[in-house]
């Protein structure tokens, strides 16, 4: 069975998206999300924002603005998993697991940390002056973002390649220590899109808030026109031939125009089109490209409750994967219920042949639950909560009785019903085919349990 490619992208919520963010990250990611052969995960990296920003109002505003930008740009939340990092409590839990296996020497080599140390030394300060543990362990949190959903491809800029490689190193270390032959984590790869535009700002340097040279994306048409009017150009007068290849204005036009429009604009510049008229052409092009999205953006910003609902729904989709996976990782590292640990020990002493097995445990709220694990340790089912162990045991016996299973698909997962009530649920799967294969595996798993 072919595994669908999982693609994961996050944007840190510390500022208002500008034209460079849109062309360099948001627009290509939205286009990639329409690939029917990929499962896409897009998230607001608001835990990461806390590393570099201590202004709560700015972070809150940025979360809304970036969410609205993704949605206004055409992200189809029915096709992708769109969520806030802070809505997935399993991510920081996994980050701690990974922190406990991540080598300090590896984190010492992280570019951001080394750059901060070097800057302190240049200024004659203590090497770690002003450096927080958030900055130091940033690569571990990013590894948790990636490994939680076993992303295969992670689109990043070149400055982030190292972090994806570190996620691989940390994931391999965890697999080696706790996998017992099983690979919990897939090995992610950085995806560098060479064709994605890196837009120049008003002064010709890379468009960046830190340079104060950005063109606003969705604030207003008036603000956009005002910013475009400040693009630095040479002193050639109307009628004099312009050099498109050394014009920041032409580079911006090219990023949003068709090849035909670009060729025509190049020709007019060579024939002496005035810079004022050229800037007006760029504004009209961008306004036509972004006008409808701008209206959707402002509509979304006026309805924060609707965006909240969208993100909460996305979090439910994400947690349908994250929660059972973290349960599996907790068991792998030894954070098991005492009853579960006792059963595991007893099974080990008996040297029982590996096969599908029920594992009962007591949840943190005192209720009783069980899992059905396949022969290779994959979780097939996680039961609902039961008031007492006797009831949970009766359900497991009934499942092993040989009676026909009542299995009901629910999106990318399924549930098992007994006597008109749902008693257990599967994890979420990548697609319908994977779900159906798991249902068949469940039926086969319960056959030997009858012997």
Secondary structure as the mmCIF struct_conf table of DSSP 4:
data_model
#
loop_
_struct_conf.conf_type_id
_struct_conf.id
_struct_conf.beg_label_comp_id
_struct_conf.beg_label_asym_id
_struct_conf.beg_label_seq_id
_struct_conf.end_label_comp_id
_struct_conf.end_label_asym_id
_struct_conf.end_label_seq_id
HELX_LH_PP_P HELX_LH_PP_P1 UNK A 2 UNK A 4
STRN STRN1 UNK A 5 UNK A 12
BEND BEND1 UNK A 14 UNK A 15
STRN STRN2 UNK A 18 UNK A 18
HELX_RH_AL_P HELX_RH_AL_P1 UNK A 19 UNK A 21
HELX_RH_PI_P HELX_RH_PI_P1 UNK A 22 UNK A 26
HELX_RH_AL_P HELX_RH_AL_P2 UNK A 27 UNK A 32
TURN_TY1_P TURN_TY1_P1 UNK A 33 UNK A 34
TURN_TY1_P TURN_TY1_P2 UNK A 36 UNK A 37
STRN STRN3 UNK A 38 UNK A 45
HELX_RH_AL_P HELX_RH_AL_P3 UNK A 46 UNK A 52
HELX_RH_AL_P HELX_RH_AL_P4 UNK A 56 UNK A 72
TURN_TY1_P TURN_TY1_P3 UNK A 73 UNK A 74
TURN_TY1_P TURN_TY1_P4 UNK A 77 UNK A 79
BEND BEND2 UNK A 80 UNK A 80
STRN STRN4 UNK A 81 UNK A 84
HELX_RH_3T_P HELX_RH_3T_P1 UNK A 85 UNK A 87
HELX_RH_AL_P HELX_RH_AL_P5 UNK A 89 UNK A 99
TURN_TY1_P TURN_TY1_P5 UNK A 100 UNK A 101
BEND BEND3 UNK A 102 UNK A 102
HELX_RH_AL_P HELX_RH_AL_P6 UNK A 104 UNK A 108
TURN_TY1_P TURN_TY1_P6 UNK A 109 UNK A 109
HELX_RH_AL_P HELX_RH_AL_P7 UNK A 111 UNK A 122
TURN_TY1_P TURN_TY1_P7 UNK A 123 UNK A 124
BEND BEND4 UNK A 125 UNK A 125
TURN_TY1_P TURN_TY1_P8 UNK A 127 UNK A 130
HELX_RH_AL_P HELX_RH_AL_P8 UNK A 133 UNK A 136
TURN_TY1_P TURN_TY1_P9 UNK A 137 UNK A 137
HELX_RH_AL_P HELX_RH_AL_P9 UNK A 138 UNK A 148
TURN_TY1_P TURN_TY1_P10 UNK A 149 UNK A 150
BEND BEND5 UNK A 152 UNK A 152
STRN STRN5 UNK A 153 UNK A 155
HELX_RH_3T_P HELX_RH_3T_P2 UNK A 158 UNK A 160
HELX_RH_AL_P HELX_RH_AL_P10 UNK A 161 UNK A 178
TURN_TY1_P TURN_TY1_P11 UNK A 180 UNK A 181
BEND BEND6 UNK A 185 UNK A 185
STRN STRN6 UNK A 189 UNK A 191
TURN_TY1_P TURN_TY1_P12 UNK A 194 UNK A 195
BEND BEND7 UNK A 196 UNK A 196
STRN STRN7 UNK A 200 UNK A 200
TURN_TY1_P TURN_TY1_P13 UNK A 202 UNK A 203
BEND BEND8 UNK A 204 UNK A 205
STRN STRN8 UNK A 206 UNK A 206
HELX_LH_PP_P HELX_LH_PP_P2 UNK A 207 UNK A 207
HELX_RH_3T_P HELX_RH_3T_P3 UNK A 209 UNK A 211
TURN_TY1_P TURN_TY1_P14 UNK A 212 UNK A 212
STRN STRN9 UNK A 216 UNK A 216
BEND BEND9 UNK A 217 UNK A 219
HELX_RH_AL_P HELX_RH_AL_P11 UNK A 221 UNK A 228
TURN_TY1_P TURN_TY1_P15 UNK A 229 UNK A 230
HELX_LH_PP_P HELX_LH_PP_P3 UNK A 236 UNK A 237
TURN_TY1_P TURN_TY1_P16 UNK A 238 UNK A 239
BEND BEND10 UNK A 240 UNK A 240
HELX_LH_PP_P HELX_LH_PP_P4 UNK A 241 UNK A 242
HELX_RH_3T_P HELX_RH_3T_P4 UNK A 244 UNK A 246
HELX_RH_AL_P HELX_RH_AL_P12 UNK A 248 UNK A 256
BEND BEND11 UNK A 257 UNK A 257
HELX_RH_AL_P HELX_RH_AL_P13 UNK A 259 UNK A 270
TURN_TY1_P TURN_TY1_P17 UNK A 271 UNK A 272
HELX_RH_AL_P HELX_RH_AL_P14 UNK A 275 UNK A 301
TURN_TY1_P TURN_TY1_P18 UNK A 302 UNK A 302
HELX_RH_AL_P HELX_RH_AL_P15 UNK A 304 UNK A 333
TURN_TY1_P TURN_TY1_P19 UNK A 334 UNK A 334
HELX_RH_AL_P HELX_RH_AL_P16 UNK A 338 UNK A 350
TURN_TY1_P TURN_TY1_P20 UNK A 351 UNK A 351
HELX_LH_PP_P HELX_LH_PP_P5 UNK A 352 UNK A 354
STRN STRN10 UNK A 357 UNK A 362
TURN_TY1_P TURN_TY1_P21 UNK A 364 UNK A 365
BEND BEND12 UNK A 366 UNK A 366
STRN STRN11 UNK A 368 UNK A 373
TURN_TY1_P TURN_TY1_P22 UNK A 375 UNK A 376
BEND BEND13 UNK A 377 UNK A 377
STRN STRN12 UNK A 379 UNK A 383
STRN STRN13 UNK A 386 UNK A 386
BEND BEND14 UNK A 387 UNK A 388
HELX_RH_AL_P HELX_RH_AL_P17 UNK A 389 UNK A 399
TURN_TY1_P TURN_TY1_P23 UNK A 400 UNK A 400
BEND BEND15 UNK A 401 UNK A 401
HELX_LH_PP_P HELX_LH_PP_P6 UNK A 403 UNK A 405
STRN STRN14 UNK A 406 UNK A 410
TURN_TY1_P TURN_TY1_P24 UNK A 411 UNK A 412
STRN STRN15 UNK A 413 UNK A 418
TURN_TY1_P TURN_TY1_P25 UNK A 419 UNK A 420
STRN STRN16 UNK A 421 UNK A 425
HELX_LH_PP_P HELX_LH_PP_P7 UNK A 426 UNK A 428
BEND BEND16 UNK A 430 UNK A 431
HELX_RH_AL_P HELX_RH_AL_P18 UNK A 432 UNK A 448
TURN_TY1_P TURN_TY1_P26 UNK A 449 UNK A 450
#
